Structures are given as C-alpha cells and as structure tokens.
C-alpha cells in the first residue's frame, strides 16, 4: 500500500469514520469482504459489477475499498469514497445495508 492508496477525506459525509488529513484510515481491497459476504450471498461477490449510487462509477466489487475498523465492514467506492455497503454480523443475524449501490450485477454460474 502506498500513500496514494490511503483514504483521506476533505469534506466527509460520515463524520464518525472520517479521516483527518494527517491520519489516513487504512483499508483493504474488496477481497477482504468476501468471507463475510459469502455467508449472506452464497456466491463469489468479488467478480460482481456494482454501480456506485454516489458517482455512477461501475467497478468489480473486488476493486472497492474495505474498512474493517468499525463494528462491521464498511465498503467504499474507490472513485468517490462514497459508502457502497455496510455489513454487521451478530451471533443471531446479519445487518446488511446496500443503499450505496444502484445495482449489483452477478453472473450466474452454470
């Protein structure tokens, strides 16, 4: 990871997890969310195409930025850093917020 890969926000939407310019929040790529999301989706989500509701960017889910320093996973768009997805796992259920995605295109394996 180089300095260009560190997330910094000038005017963040979400003040609770926003990074100050001098304290970048480390993140992982979309593969970091694969384990938790495979429990929910039962498919390999890494190759799925998603459209960011914030900026319209279309990318493979594996290219997203995954932040793990939260009660769950926070997945952000690599282009605009808008929140695409949040997932929290408890002993009895999953909480899944996909409101940052306009769509998620998943290939059917045959």
Beta strands, then each sheet from edge to edge (+ up, - down):
strand 1: 28-29
strand 2: 49-52
strand 3: 58-60
strand 4: 65-67
strand 5: 73-76
strand 6: 83-89
strand 7: 94-97
strand 8: 101-105
sheet 1: 1+ 4- 5+ 6- 7+
sheet 2: 3+ 2- 8+
end
